[in-house]
Amino acid sequence: MRIWLIGSLLTVVFIVAVVGVREYYYTNLKPVSRDQQSIIVTVPQGATITQIGNLLQQKHLIRSSTVFDWYVHSYNLTDKLEAGSFALSPSQSLQTIVGIIASGHVAEGTVTILPGKTIAQISDMLINHGFSPQTVAAAMNPSLYSGLPIIADKPSGVDTLEGLLYPDTFDKTASTNPSVIIRESLVEMGDHITPSMKAAFTKEGLSVYKAITLASIIEQEVSKPSDRSQVAQVFLSRLKLGMPLGSDVTANYGATLNGQQPSLTYDSPYNTLLHTGLPPTPIGTVGLNALEAVANPANTNWLYFVTGDNGTTYFESTLQQHNADTAQYCHKLCSQP
C-alpha cells in the first residue's frame, strides 16, 4: 500500500513538473511588452546560441535566454542564426525574433562592420548594401583620412586601412558616401586607443600599429576573453624569444591576399609559420576585447596553444605537450585523420 502511494505521489509530482515546465516554456515565448519601438541589435560573427540569447535578454527583447536556447535547439536552428545588425522590438514574440535573425534580414538604414573582417570583405559588404564599387574603392584610400590620429599611427610605407576600422554599426541613408562610414569607424578606433592603452602597448615593446596587428591575429585565433589574454601572452613571449608566431590565420590571409586559396604553406610575408616577427599589416578588424588582451596579457609561461574540436583552448609550455594536446583534442579543426 505504501509503495503504491509513493508511486502515485511521484506520478503526480512528475505531471505537475511537466505542466509547469510547459507553462514556463510557452509563457517565455511571448513578447516582453507591447512596446513597438525598434532596437538595433548586432549579433557578432561567431557568437554562440547562449551569447545571442543573453544579448537579447539584456536588451529586454526576450523573456528568457534559457527558453531561447531550448527553442533554437528544438527546431534545429543552431547553425541558422546569422551575424549582423537586426531591427527588433519587445512586441515581437521569441519565434519572430529568431526568424528574423535566421533569415538574415538585417536592419535597413545601417551597415555593420564585424570583427575579424578584412578590407576586401568590408568592401564587398558595402557594395552589397548598395554603394557602387567605385565609391567604395575610393573610400578605402588612407590619404582621405590623413588628419585622424589612428592614421598617424600607421607606418608611412603602409597604404591600406586593414585593421584600422573599428567594428560597429553605422547609419546609412540614400545619400551617404561610404567614406563617411569609413571615417566614423576610424574615429571610433582612435577613441578606443586610450593613453593608458598606448602606455600598456609601449610596456610590451609594441607601437600602436604593431599592437593592432597582434590584436587582429588574436581576434581570429580565439573568441573567449580569458583565452585571448593567454594567447596574447603566448605571442608576446614568442616575439621576445625570436620564435615564429606560428599562426595559421596569418598564413591563410597572406595566400588569399595574393589571389591564392587559403594555404599554410604559401610563402608570403604574412606566413608566421615560416617567418619570425609580426606580419606587415593587421589581417582584419579588431574589437576592444582583443586590443585589451594585448594591453593586458595573462601572467603565464605558455609558448603553445591549440583550440580543440570541442571549442576549448589548451595551453602548454613545451612542444611535446602541445603535440599531445593536438593529437588528443584537435582532429577536425587540425585536419587530422
C-alpha positions in Angstrom: 0.0 0.0 0.0 2.8 2.4 0.9 4.7 1.6 -2.3 1.5 2.3 -4.3 1.0 5.6 -2.5 4.6 6.7 -3.1 4.3 5.7 -6.7 1.1 7.7 -7.1 2.7 10.8 -5.4 5.7 10.6 -7.7 3.5 10.4 -10.7 1.6 13.5 -9.6 4.8 15.3 -8.9 6.1 14.4 -12.4 2.9 15.5 -14.1 2.9 18.8 -12.2 6.6 19.3 -13.1 5.9 18.6 -16.8 2.9 21.0 -16.8 5.0 23.6 -15.0 7.9 23.4 -17.5 5.4 23.5 -20.4 3.8 26.6 -19.0 7.2 28.2 -18.4 8.2 27.5 -21.9 5.2 28.9 -23.7 4.9 31.9 -21.4 8.5 32.9 -22.2 7.8 32.6 -26.0 5.5 35.6 -25.7 6.6 39.2 -26.4 8.2 41.1 -23.5 5.8 44.0 -23.9 3.6 45.9 -26.3 6.4 48.5 -27.0 6.8 48.5 -30.8 10.0 50.7 -30.8 12.8 49.1 -32.8 16.1 48.3 -31.2 19.1 47.7 -33.3 20.9 44.6 -32.1 24.2 43.5 -33.5 24.9 39.7 -33.4 28.7 39.3 -33.6 30.3 36.9 -36.0 30.9 33.5 -34.3 28.5 34.3 -31.4 27.2 31.2 -29.7 23.5 30.5 -29.1 24.0 31.2 -25.4 25.7 34.5 -26.2 22.9 35.6 -28.6 20.2 34.6 -26.0 22.0 36.5 -23.3 22.3 39.6 -25.5 18.6 39.5 -26.4 17.6 39.2 -22.8 19.9 42.0 -21.7 18.3 44.2 -24.4 14.8 43.2 -22.9 13.8 41.7 -26.2 13.1 38.2 -24.9 11.9 37.0 -21.5 14.3 34.1 -21.1 17.7 33.2 -22.7 17.1 29.6 -21.5 13.9 29.3 -23.4 15.6 30.9 -26.4 18.2 28.2 -26.2 15.5 25.5 -25.9 13.6 26.9 -28.9 16.6 27.2 -31.2 17.8 23.7 -30.4 14.4 22.1 -30.7 13.9 23.5 -34.2 17.5 22.7 -35.3 18.3 26.3 -35.9 21.7 26.3 -34.1 23.6 26.8 -37.4 21.0 29.1 -39.0 21.3 32.2 -36.9 23.2 35.0 -38.9 25.6 37.7 -37.8 24.7 41.3 -38.4 22.5 44.1 -37.2 18.8 43.5 -36.8 15.9 45.8 -36.0 13.9 44.0 -33.3 11.1 45.0 -31.0 9.9 44.0 -27.5 6.5 43.5 -29.1 7.7 40.6 -31.1 7.5 37.0 -29.9 10.6 34.9 -29.4 9.7 32.9 -32.5 9.5 36.1 -34.6 12.9 37.3 -33.3 14.5 34.0 -34.1 13.0 34.0 -37.5 14.4 37.5 -38.3 17.9 36.6 -37.2 17.8 33.2 -39.0 16.6 34.8 -42.2 19.5 37.3 -42.2 17.1 40.3 -42.7 19.5 43.0 -41.4 18.2 46.4 -40.4 17.7 48.9 -43.2 19.5 52.2 -42.8 22.5 50.7 -41.1 25.7 48.9 -42.1 27.7 46.7 -39.7 31.4 46.2 -39.8 32.1 42.9 -37.9 35.2 41.9 -36.0 37.7 39.8 -37.9 36.8 41.1 -41.4 39.3 42.2 -44.0 39.2 45.3 -46.1 38.1 43.1 -49.0 35.2 41.6 -47.1 34.1 45.0 -45.8 34.2 46.4 -49.3 32.0 43.6 -50.5 29.6 44.2 -47.7 29.3 47.9 -48.6 28.7 47.1 -52.2 26.0 44.6 -51.2 24.4 47.5 -49.2 24.0 49.5 -52.4 27.2 51.5 -52.7 29.0 51.5 -56.0 32.3 49.6 -56.3 34.0 52.9 -57.5 32.9 54.9 -54.4 33.8 52.0 -52.1 37.3 51.7 -53.6 37.8 55.4 -53.3 36.7 55.4 -49.7 39.4 52.9 -48.8 42.2 55.3 -49.7 44.1 56.2 -46.5 45.0 59.6 -47.8 41.4 60.8 -47.3 41.8 60.5 -43.6 45.3 61.8 -43.0 44.2 64.1 -40.2 42.9 61.3 -38.0 45.0 60.1 -35.0 44.7 56.4 -35.9 46.1 57.2 -39.4 49.1 58.9 -37.8 49.9 55.6 -36.0 50.1 53.9 -39.4 53.6 53.5 -40.8 54.3 55.8 -43.8 55.0 52.9 -46.2 51.7 51.1 -45.5 49.0 52.0 -48.0 46.0 50.2 -46.6 43.4 50.7 -43.9 43.5 47.0 -43.0 42.8 46.5 -39.3 42.2 50.2 -38.6 38.4 50.2 -38.9 36.5 49.7 -35.7 33.8 47.1 -35.9 30.4 48.7 -35.1 27.0 49.5 -36.7 26.8 52.8 -38.6 23.8 54.7 -40.0 23.3 54.9 -43.8 20.9 56.9 -45.9 20.4 57.0 -49.7 22.9 59.9 -50.0 25.6 58.6 -47.6 29.0 58.3 -49.2 30.9 55.2 -47.9 33.8 57.5 -46.9 31.5 58.9 -44.2 31.1 55.4 -42.7 34.8 54.7 -43.0 35.7 58.0 -41.3 33.3 57.3 -38.4 34.9 53.8 -38.0 38.4 55.2 -38.0 37.5 57.9 -35.5 35.9 55.2 -33.2 39.1 53.1 -33.4 41.2 56.1 -32.4 38.8 56.8 -29.5 39.3 53.2 -28.2 43.1 53.5 -28.2 43.3 55.4 -25.0 46.5 56.9 -23.5 46.6 54.1 -20.9 46.3 51.5 -23.6 49.1 53.1 -25.6 51.3 53.1 -22.4 50.5 49.4 -22.0 51.5 48.7 -25.6 54.7 50.5 -25.1 55.4 48.5 -22.0 55.1 45.3 -24.2 57.5 46.8 -26.7 54.8 47.5 -29.3 53.8 50.5 -31.3 50.1 51.2 -31.6 50.1 49.8 -35.2 52.0 46.6 -34.1 49.6 46.2 -31.2 46.7 46.3 -33.6 48.4 43.9 -35.9 48.8 41.4 -33.0 45.2 42.0 -31.8 44.0 41.2 -35.3 45.6 37.8 -35.1 44.2 37.1 -31.7 40.7 38.2 -32.9 40.7 35.4 -35.3 42.5 32.8 -33.3 40.2 32.6 -30.3 37.0 34.2 -29.1 36.9 33.7 -25.3 38.2 36.8 -23.4 40.2 34.6 -20.9 41.7 32.7 -23.8 42.7 35.9 -25.6 44.7 37.3 -22.8 46.6 34.0 -22.6 47.1 33.8 -26.4 48.4 37.4 -26.2 51.0 36.2 -23.7 52.0 33.3 -25.9 52.5 35.5 -28.9 54.4 38.2 -26.9 56.7 35.6 -25.4 57.4 34.2 -28.8 58.2 37.6 -30.2 60.6 38.3 -27.4 62.3 34.9 -27.9 62.5 35.3 -31.7 60.2 32.3 -32.3 57.7 32.3 -35.2 54.2 33.2 -34.0 53.0 30.0 -35.8 49.6 31.4 -36.6 47.5 29.6 -39.3 45.3 32.7 -39.8 48.2 34.9 -40.9 49.3 32.2 -43.4 45.9 31.9 -44.9 45.5 35.7 -45.1 48.8 36.0 -47.0 47.8 33.4 -49.5 44.3 35.0 -50.0 45.8 38.4 -50.4 47.9 37.1 -53.3 45.0 35.6 -55.1 45.6 32.0 -53.8 43.4 29.6 -51.9 44.0 29.7 -48.2 47.2 27.8 -47.5 49.5 27.2 -44.6 52.5 26.5 -46.9 52.2 29.5 -49.3 55.3 31.7 -48.7 54.3 35.3 -48.1 55.5 37.9 -45.5 52.3 37.1 -43.6 53.1 33.4 -43.1 54.2 33.4 -39.5 54.6 29.6 -39.7 57.6 30.3 -41.9 58.8 33.8 -40.8 59.5 35.4 -37.4 58.1 38.6 -36.2 54.7 40.2 -36.9 53.2 40.3 -40.4 53.5 43.6 -42.3 49.9 44.7 -41.5 46.9 43.6 -39.5 44.9 40.9 -41.0 41.4 42.2 -40.2 39.3 44.3 -37.9 39.7 44.1 -34.1 37.3 44.6 -31.3 38.0 46.2 -27.9 38.4 42.8 -26.2 41.3 41.8 -28.5 43.0 45.2 -28.0 42.7 44.8 -24.2 44.2 41.3 -24.4 47.3 42.8 -26.0 47.4 45.6 -23.4 46.9 43.2 -20.5 48.3 39.8 -21.4 48.0 36.9 -18.9 50.8 36.3 -16.5 51.7 32.8 -17.6 54.6 30.9 -19.2 52.8 29.2 -22.1 54.5 29.0 -25.5 52.0 26.9 -27.4 48.2 26.6 -27.7 45.7 24.7 -29.8 41.9 25.0 -29.9 40.3 21.6 -29.9 37.2 20.5 -31.8 35.2 21.0 -28.5 36.0 24.7 -28.5 38.4 24.5 -25.6 41.8 26.1 -26.0 44.7 24.1 -24.5 47.9 25.9 -23.4 51.3 24.3 -22.9 54.9 25.3 -22.2 56.6 22.5 -24.3 56.2 21.4 -27.9 55.9 17.8 -26.7 52.8 18.6 -24.5 51.4 20.8 -27.3 51.7 17.9 -29.9 49.9 15.6 -27.4 47.1 18.1 -27.0 46.8 18.4 -30.7 46.7 14.7 -31.2 44.1 14.2 -28.5 41.7 17.1 -29.0 42.1 18.6 -32.5 41.1 16.3 -35.3 38.6 18.1 -37.5 40.0 21.6 -36.9 43.6 20.5 -37.4 42.7 18.2 -40.3 44.0 15.1 -38.5 42.8 11.6 -39.7 
